[in-house]
Amino acid sequence: MSDRIHSLSGYMHEYQKSVQDPESFWARIADSFHWRKKWDKVVEWNFETPDVKWFVNGKLNITENILDRHLYTRGDQAAIIWEPNDPNEEHITLTYKELHAKVCQFANAIKAKGVGKGDRVIIYMPMVPEAAIAMLACARVGAVHSIVFAGFSANALSDRINDCQAKMVITSDGNFRGNKQIPVKDVVDEALEKCDSVETVISLKRTGQQVEMTEGRDIWWHDAIEGVSSENKAEEMDSEDMLFILYTSGSTGQPKGVVHTCGGYMIYTAYSFQNVFQYNQGDVYWCTADVGWITGHSYIVYGPLLAGATSIMFEGVPTFPDAGRFWAICDKHQVNQFYTAPTAIRALQAYGTEPIEPYKLDSLKVLGSVGEPINEEAWHWYHDHIGKGKCPIVDTWWQTETGGIMISPLAGVTPTKPAYATLPLPGVQLVILDNEGNELKGNSVEGNLCIKFPWPSMLRTTYGDHDRCKQTYFSTFPNHYFTGDGVKRDEDGYYRILGRVDDVINVSGHRMGTAEVENAINEHPKVIESAVVGYPHDIKGQGIYAFVICDMEGRSEEGLIKEIKETVTKIIGPIARPDKVQIVPGLPKTRSGKIMRRILRKIASGDGANLGDISTLFNPEVVEVIKEGANK
Ligand code: 6R9
């Protein structure tokens, strides 16, 4: 804990050190971890190829740092508190000792099924403690986990399994979410019809619903661990061995597998967790994300557990059995640090303050926000009604690719400003570039957010396609990592994220590529062409608006719109289902045939009156028709 920053001047000092001498800075932090063998060199990098290595030739296992290291110091302290979907079901507490035993046992179980170092394992599970156990068991044996959010469709799941050629899938029979019971294993079965690489499926019994078990391939979790030892010697990993792959959307059609490696990810998630949330021993920390997203990886499982924290995992939804559930859990477990997404805050804000009234919320010390820009209204509501005006809000900006929080206040240390992510963490060297790649120096500037120096938890590649990593992140602005976000640095040097500048939209904090949604829509046999844009949505931040050209012969508009929405749900999952589908006779195009999304974005936002000059379009007449249709 010696790496904790306690004051603003302390932060400035550490930041300076991290820029002037990054190697000594990160070596000092890495020193407090358990390494089987120390590194030869702290960092080796170039952003051209790109090729980044941290703690070169260091040997470790991240689970030794999470489990074995804490056994004697805090073996009986809660590592994970699991709160079930149904408040009438008992919660479960796993101490560090218990978690250690369960991870070791499950590690032995997957090893017995032939999973070892370098093998890929897909985890497609609800928010149950076994999801974290499965992740850590993979890390223990050196297998590479790739978690697929359990809301994704069979089609999206099979794409990911095939891309990484997974050998095993770990899943559950079903999933409790609010008053719904969702099939999970059935989706895996359907996905596996299109996958040859999977040898074993391990299913946890959670809901008890009927599922099919394929002889020779499928085994229940409880059978897999039956009689298996709880002692396991962790596999020795190189710093740069793969820890996990996490698929995320980009501006092209196919999601890409972002690759994180063992050493740097370990150091950075632990360091950022302790400093951003100012976690103190004995505190109870709760992040409401799903482990299917990067936030769940870095700040439910890895960061907090590396720091020896007590981390809550919640199976359910914020509105079940009522809109006070989050606050009930905060009081029940005396939560000290609470980390959620603006979309959840806005959704709860819509219920007013009545659902909050029964709760004290007096254990809360720090509130966090992640996933999308938090609007000022939601920020104030969160600050006043949840934090009772006493809790600093840490608005944390980062990405799947960055692995950990990059820009954020340190709770109680950095003065906050509504809607501002404020200042970079030590080690994070931000630059703002204009569209021509010129650096915009000084304050009161706005442009593309880039990073000019490596940080330990940055992505190393995109799985199976290094060139794609180079093209996506390191080519727009040579020798810089390009985030895809626009940013403003204000007169105080504070950073405010303005949102994506590429064709990625952010729906309820989830990234969706417009091309990905278009590809799914185009699968409908009656669709000729489509264009998808984001538009402002009160709760979700951005909604999905699809303009679609269809062959209407013999079909009603209403029926087609419904089918198009269903097609997207089937191909990607409910999170990508368009909020609005408008059937149009044509799409505004340039003379070279490029769709003018700028115009569609304006129309979708209800700003069709201010389109500017459209006379250079190939088909300006179509714009009026689209505008009229949008207002209907
Ligand atoms: C952690 C996570 C990344 C994109 C990112 C940006 C947006 C995340 C934000 C934020 C404004 C914040 N984003 N945090 N925008 N303020 N505090 O969300 O990762 O799912 O990969 O999304 O989310 O646009 O580029 P990921």
Boltz pocket constraint, residues with backbone or C-beta under 6 A from the ligand:
constraints:
  - pocket:
      binder: B
      contacts: [[A, 248], [A, 293], [A, 294], [A, 295], [A, 369], [A, 370], [A, 371], [A, 372], [A, 373], [A, 374], [A, 395], [A, 396], [A, 397], [A, 398], [A, 399], [A, 400], [A, 401], [A, 407], [A, 421], [A, 483], [A, 484], [A, 485], [A, 497], [A, 499], [A, 500], [A, 506], [A, 509], [A, 510], [A, 511]]
      max_distance: 6.0
